[in-house]
């Protein structure tokens, strides 16, 4: 076959075949009397093989090593597949970041914001862990040493762990979480909570800091409040008073306090301090990323309780 016939059979251009031939990937069988390249069936099969490997993304140097039997095709294919997996994961995260930017509205985007989003998309697992560590350190360290209790240990023991093949939902959650932990107003709110834990007044004299006790009391409060909220009962409605009294009594008992006006005032301050919808969103995003059961939206119930107090 001449080079034109080979081009028709393979669908490749004459220029490409000539380049592959010059590179030694598809050697010619002979030359005609006029000096034109001639190719045989072996060249056709070799060219089809080269085209297939190129379509799969292998570079010419690697293909040459395979053809010259200096590299095992199985090993090359495995290594290339691993590299493609990495590229696919990166592209998915970049897509999630672009979706987030596209959803910002019609206003101009701050170039610094775009650059930060790009860094979020490019982050490795180790960089994600470092970002979380820096976030938690910024909240719980106040110069005199970090706050160290069961609550902070629980927070430090949990980090976003994207799987090797994350879903679109997990990638979107990571991008949102990364933005959240860099939100200075969110950090300031959590630092305010952490600072209260270091105050001269022991916080567990108002509300328990033990995670298990706090969770049990929260479940009690949410279980009593949710039906009232669903029924449209306002925090200031007289019908809310018995439920609020019951919840206050449970918290007072856990703190070893009486349900007097002084305690109710302290509990009201603590409840308002603990109202932060973004903290709930933080846990919801972690649940999505780590494949945990969904975290229900309940912070609005706590806001109702704070208003009632």
N, C-alpha and C positions, 0 to 999 in steps of 0.2 A: 504493500500500500504506500502511496505517497502521503505527504503530510495533510493534504486536503481531504483525502478519503478518511484518514484517521480522525480528522476533526469532525467530519460528518457522522462517523460512527459513535463518537464519544460525546458530541455536543460541546466540546471545548474549542476555544479559538485556536487558530493556527499559531498565533503569537504565544499563547500559553504553552502549547505543546513544544514549540521550538525552545522556549525558556526551560521547560522541564528536561528536554533533551540535552541542552547545553549544560545543565546542572548535573547531568549523569543519572537522573532519575529514570528516564525512559530512553535508553540508548537506541540509536538507529541500527537497523540490521545491515544496511549497506548504503551505498550511494549510486545513483544512476550515472551513466556515461556523461551526462551534462552536469553532474554534481548535486543533483537533488536528493534529498533524504528519502530512504525507503524503510518501511517498517513491516514487521511480520506479526503473526497472531500473538506471540509472546509479548511484544511491545503493547499491543492492544490490551491484553489482560493486565499488564503491569500499570498501564496508564489508568485503567479503571480503578485499580487498587489505590493508586496515588490520589486520584480524585476523591475516592471514598474517605481516605484518611484526612485529606484536606477539609472535606465537608464536616468531618467530626472535630476539626479545630487543631489538628496536629501541625506543627511547623515543619518546614521542609528539611531542616537538619535532622529532626527526629525521624522523619519518614525515610531519609537516606540511610540512617543507622539500621532501621528495620529492614529495608530492602537489601542492605549489605550484610544482614544477619549479625550486626554488631549489637543489636538490642532485641530482646524478646518482645513480640507484639503484645502478649498477655500482660506483661509487666508495664509496658508503655500505656496500654489501654487503661489499666487499673489506675496508674498515677494520673493520667489525664482525666479520668472520671472523677477522681478525688478533687482535682483542681477545679473542674467544672462545678462540683458541689459547692465549693467555697465561693465561686463567682455567683452562683445562683442565689446563695444565702445573702451575699452582699447586695445583689441587685434587688432582692425582695425588700431588704431594709431600706435601700435607697428609694424604692417605690413608695414605701410607707411614709418616708420623710417628705417626699414630693406631694403625696396626698394631703399630708398635714399642712404643708405650705399652701397648697391650692385651696384649702378650706378656710383660710384666714380672712376671707372677705375681699372687697374690692380696693381697699387701701394699699398704699405703697408698702412694700416689705423692706424692713431695715436690713441692709447688707450684713450687719453683725448677726442678726437673727438667722439669716440664710446660712451664714458660715457655721454658726453653732449647730444648726440642723444637719449640715453636712458632716460635722464631727460626730454627731450622734449616730448618723447612718453608718459611718466608717468604723465605729468602735468595735474592738474585739471583746471577747468574753472577759478577759483580764481587765481591760479598760472600763468595762461596765461595772465590775466589782470595785475597782478603785473609785469610780464616781460615787457609788453607794457608800463606801467607807468615808469619803470626804464629806458627803452629805450628812451622815450621822454624826461624824466628829464635829461638824459645824453647829449642830443642834445641842449636843450634850456635853460639850467641853466649854467651861466658862473661865478658863485661866487658872482656877484653883484645882484643876483636875477634873476628869470626866465624871459625870453622874454614873453611878454603877449600882443598879438595882435590877429586880426581876424584869421590870418593864423594858429598860434599855437593853438588857441582855437578850430579850425576846426580839427586839427590833434588829439588833446587830446580828442575830443568828439567822436572819432571813434576807435573802437577796434574789434579784431576778435572775433566773436561769433559763435562758432561751434554749430550746431543744435544737438539735442539729438540723431538723427540718421543720421550722416553725410555721404555723398557720399565718394567714394574713391578719387575723384578729390578734395573735400574739405579737406580731411585728408592730401593728398599730399601737398596741398597749405599751410596748417598750418605748416607742417614740414619744408617746404622751407622758409616760413615767419619767423619761429622761428630761423632758421639759419641766415637769412638775418639781423635780428635786433641784432644779436650777432656779426656780422661782424664789426670789429673795423674800417676797412677802410671805410665802409659805414657810420658809425657813424661820423667819422672824416670829411667826405665830408658834411654831413648835419650840423655838428657843424660849419663848415666854412660858410655855408649859413646863419646859425643863428647868427653867430658873425657879419656878414655883416649887419644884421638887427639892431644891437646895435652900429654900427659905428657912428662916428660924422656926417657923411653925411647921410641924410635921404634917405633910400632906395627908397621911393616912388617918389623921385625927378628924378629917372632913370626909374624904372619899378614900376607899381602899386602893392601894397601889399594887397589891398582889393581883396578877393577871387573872387567876382563876376566880377569885372573889369578885373582882370588878366585872368579869364576864357574866357571872351568875346574877349580879345585881342589875346589870344592863338588860339581860334577858327578861328579868322581872319587870323592869320599867317599860321596856318596849312592848311586852305582852299586855300590859295594862293600858298603855297610852294609844297603841295602834287602833283599837276599836273606836276610841273617842275621836281620833283624827279622821278616820274613815267616815264617822257619823257627822263630821263637821263641827264638833264641839271645840270652841275656842279656849285657849289657855286661861282666860279670865272668866269663863263661864262658871257659875256656881256648881254645875254638874261635874266639873273637873276637880273640885276641891277634895272629895273623898279619895280619889285615885292618887292625887298628889300627896296627900297625907300618908297614904299607905307606902308610897315609894320613899318618902322622907324618913318614915319610921324604919324601913329596912336599911337604909344607908346609915342612919344614926346608930342602929343596933350593931352594924358591922364596925363602926368607928368607936363604939363604946361611949356614945354621947346621948344626951337627952334631946328630944325634939322641941327645944325651946326656940324663941325667936332668934337668939344669937346664932344657934346652929343653922337655922334655916337661912339666915343671911349669908353665913359662910358657905353653905352648900350652893346657894344661888350664884355666888361669885365663882365657885369652882365649876359649876355646871356651865356657866357662860364661857369660862376659860376653855373648857373642853369641847365647846361647839366649834368644829372646823370641818365642813363638808369635804375639803380637799384631803383631809387625813383619811376619811372613808374611801375616797377615790383612790388614794395611794394603795390601800389594801385590795381594792377591787382590781386594780391593774396588776398587782403582784399575783393575784389569784389567776388571772387570765394567762399571764406569762408562764407561770409555773404549773399550770394545769390543775389548780386546786378547784374545789367546788366554788361556785359563784358566791361572792359576798353580797348579801342583800342590802339595799339602800334603806338605812334606818336613821341616818344623822338628822333628818328632818324631825324625827320623833324626839330626839334629844333636844333639838332647838325648841320644840313645843314645851318640853319640861322646863328648860331654862326660862322661857317666857312666863310659864305658870308660877315658878318660884319668885 
